[in-house]
């Protein structure tokens, strides 16, 4: 590990932030992390941006700083170093409409070399013998002023990223996984912002699969309304209707204001939208339950469980043989995508000799044995 003197500065003005970016825009590497809160909002609220260079760390307060200078940093030649960057990239993309031109995600690297503990705390302890204090992990980062303990915690999230990258690069080279790392990081940067498919929102209801098929249209339309109201008010979905209430309404749909009010009496539902709820129920009345879109594995009449179980066994064996974290090798979602002819992580070239070729062979054998044509999503 490299010993270096690092200064830490809380940046609360756009001018000062721009000075830091201008001074380091051509640096080959920079660390980045964010703190955000979604406890009280539908969209995550960015509350802090931590950026590190070899000699300094800045903690940027987005409540007082215009983050537009980040665009210039992201467009520069530097590679961003981050840990488990998916959410950070999405939040920053929503705020400034930009992502780094290159990234090294230390969690991805840790998965590719088979590390057991994948948290930033875990890999820092294993690779650098440094224990990170996570006491501030559950803090509400939107509160101001932030205490010194919170600022220290935030700085530590980016303080060791350079050293972690150096250690992980050695392991990646030893395992011959540098190209795999490049493919995974390119896919991370190229992933579109996660979007909401309103007709599929009901799939995320807890225990939705306990509903009778006759209730599917009502669950679809009521969950869709809940999502739209949550987006409009920028509040968590549960603040509009809890899952169990949506399920209850779907199974016993109210068709009159009186019944709806009775069913909603102990909920947080805003009765100003009572007509919208009744309209959703009325629309559901016109939908054939058989036409409601289901998740792929629920929509097909073929029992996929034996095949999926066999593919998961192949994944565990491949992960053990190649010393890769199983979740990085392949997932159930990857198998379902492959069966449905959709893009998935199995398309990335580095996986072909490790798992994709075996998956394709197993699927082909299953289709032949069960006389199944290619399944379509």
C-alpha positions, 0 to 999 in steps of 0.5 A: 500500500502506498503511504501518502499525505491526503488533505480533506476539504468540505466544498460548499461553493461552485467556484471552489469546486470548479477550481478543484476540477480545473486543477485535476481534469487531466489526472489519469485517475480519480476516486468517486462516491456519493451519499444519497437518501431515498427514505422520504422520496421516490427519486434518490436525493443526492446529499454528498459527492466525494472525490479523491485524487492521490493528494486530496479528497473533496466532499462536495455539498450538492445543496450549495454547489452546482455540480456541472463542473463534474461534466468536465471531469467525467469527459476528461481522460481520467478513469473513475475508481468507485465501489459498487457504482451502479447507484452512484452512476444513476444518481449522478446521471439524473443530476448532471446527465453524464457519466465518467468516460471510464471506470474501475469498479472495485466490487466487480474486480473483487467478484472476478477474483473470487473474494468472499467479502465484497463490501468496501469494508471487507475488501479494504480489510483483506487487501490493505489490513485497514478496518473502516468504521461504518458507524455512520452508514445509516445516517440521514445525509440530507441533514445539515450541518453534517458532523465531523464524524459523518465527514470523516466516514464519507472521506474514508469511502474514497481514501483507499480506492487508489490502493485497492485498485493497485492490489486488485489489478495484480490479482486480475492479471494473475487470474487473466481477468483484465479483459473480463474486467474491462468488459464488465466496466464498459457494460456498467457505464453503458447500462441505461438509466433504470426506467419504470415499466408501469404495466410491470409494477405489480410484479414487485408487489410482495406475494403477488403470485398468491393472487388468483388470475382474475385479480391480475388486471386489478393489481396491474392497474392499481399498482400502476396508479400507485407508481404514477402518484408516487412519481408525481409527489416524489414520495416512496410508493409505500407512502401512497399505498402499502403492498398489502393494501394493493393486494387487498384492493386487487382481490376485492376491487371497490366499485363505489366511493363508499366501499373504496373509502371503507377499504382505505380508512386506515391507509395514507391514501390521499382521497383527492385521488379516489376518482383515479382509483375507481377509474383504475378499477373500471379500466381493469374490468375491461382487461382480459386476465389472460392478456395481462403480461407476466414475468417470463418464467410465469408466463410460459406453461413449461416447467422451467424449474428443473432446467434452472436448477441444473443451470444454477448447478453449472454456475456454482461448479464454474464459479468454484473451478475458476474462483469467481463469485457465483453471482458474477458468473451468471444469474437466474435472470441471465438464464431466463433472458437466454431462454427468451432470446434477450440480451444478458450478461451471458453475451459478454465474450469472457463468459463464453468458455467459463459458463455461456457455452455450457449453458447453451449446450444444456438448454439445447439438450433440454429442448431436444429432450422435451421437444421444446422450440425456442421460448419467446419472451 
